[in-house]
Amino acid sequence: SSDPLDPPPPPPSPRPSASPTPSPIPSPRPSAAKPRLVVKPDPLVRYGYDISWPQCDTFGPRLPPRQGGSAIVGITAGRPLTSNPCLVQQWGWAKSRQHHSAYLNLAFPYSSGDPAAYGARTARLALARAHGAGMQLTGMWLDVEVGNHWSHSHAANLAVIHGAINQLQAQGIQAGIYTSPNEWAQITGNARMTVPLWIAVYYPHKQVRTCTTKGVGGRMPD
């Protein structure tokens, strides 16, 4: 039976990334084909990558080079309660990196209901999918961006976010936030940040300056 908090099923749109990724591929579909490494030279490879469903296509997932500092894989497919069809292959690539982690997408529910319960359910379902893919996680990032649906109420949006954080912490998982200063202010009213921060930088030439001079909710990037 359907959950009254479930969002309607519009297809997700690609999320911006805080680090360089291959060009998004529309209409992701699961595939058993062998993953293909992207071999194009990348001057920013030392920063690492985050990848998810946009890097899926009919020929298998397109994976960045194995060099670089970190790898973060999206469990969801751009929206809460969805699933990245290339999760298993992408996590296999991420495990080759010294630092690897995962993220899930958060949003405010379209239907009425308890926002905190919806955030908790989103985190709980993402954890179940992570475990199903053989992912052993000690932390998870929560993607908080205006590309997804949010309430006009900052308090209601924060209830979703704290519901997800509390659910992860109850499972022994450290939660962190992925967002940008403008988006965090728009969604939460620039609420105080108490968990680790991964800051979104949409222009590569601004990475160093943004990550060393701008904070979110009173916290500098971790």
C-alpha positions, -999 to +999 in steps of 0.1 A: +000+000+000+012+035-007+025+057+021+007+091+025+040+107+029+054+094-004+062+121-029+048+119-064+069+101-090+084+129-112+118+118-126+147+132-105+170+159-120+208+158-117+222+174-086+251+199-087+284+185-073+309+200-049+337+183-069+342+174-106+322+146-120+317+132-155+288+148-175+254+136-163+238+109-185+200+112-187+175+083-181+196+061-159+189+024-162+205-005-143+229-027-162+251-057-156+276-044-182+312-039-171+319-005-156+340+019-177+366+041-162+367+077-175+403+082-186+402+119-196+429+138-177+414+158-149+435+186-132+412+185-101+415+148-096+432+152-063+400+165-047+381+133-055+346+128-069+310+122-059+289+101-083+254+086-084+226+078-109+236+105-135+267+084-142+246+053-152+237+045-187+228+014-209+265+004-211+271+004-174+283+031-149+309+056-161+334+058-134+361+084-127+398+075-125+409+057-094+433+085-084+421+112-060+415+118-024+379+108-018+349+091-033+312+097-023+284+076-038+247+086-039+224+060-025+193+077-038+185+088-074+181+125-068+149+123-047+141+108-013+128+072-013+144+064-046+174+041-055+206+046-075+205+017-100+243+016-102+249+016-065+267-018-063+291-010-091+298+025-080+304+014-044+329-012-057+348+017-073+346+039-043+361+013-020+394+016-039+398+051-025+413+058+009+383+079+019+349+068+008+314+076+020+278+080+008+250+105+006+212+105+004+188+132-009+164+149+015+133+169+007+100+180+024+071+156+017+044+167-008+016+152+013+006+161+049+022+142+077+049+144+103+080+160+087+104+144+112+089+110+106+094+115+069+130+125+073+136+094+095+119+071+070+141+086+042+172+078+062+160+044+073+152+033+037+186+046+024+204+026+051+185-005+041+195-001+005+231+006+015+232-026+036+216-045+006+245-033-016+271-045+009+280-010+021+295-008+056+291+029+066+302+049+096+289+082+082+264+095+057+259+129+041+224+145+038+219+164+006+200+196+013+195+216-019+168+238-034+165+215-064+142+193-043+108+202-028+109+222+004+083+239+026+081+277+031+084+270+068+120+269+080+110+250+111+092+223+091+122+218+068+145+215+099+122+189+113+128+167+082+166+173+085+167+165+122+145+135+117+170+120+093+200+130+115+184+114+146+176+082+127+212+079+114+226+085+149+203+059+164+219+034+140+254+045+150+259+065+118+275+100+119+254+124+098+267+153+079+251+180+057+259+187+020+246+222+010+257+257+000+254+289+021+226+303+000+206+271-001+210+265+036+197+300+043+168+296+020+157+262+033+164+266+070+168+303+076+206+297+082+199+275+112+230+267+133+250+237+120+259+211+146+271+182+124+299+180+098+296+202+067+304+193+031+300+226+013+287+228-023+309+247-048+294+249-083+324+266-100+357+247-097+378+278-098+361+290-066+368+258-046+397+268-025+384+303-017+349+291-009+360+262+013+384+283+033+364+315+038+327+306+039+308+288+065+272+275+068+251+279+099+281+291+119+303+261+109+332+259+085+335+230+061+350+198+075 
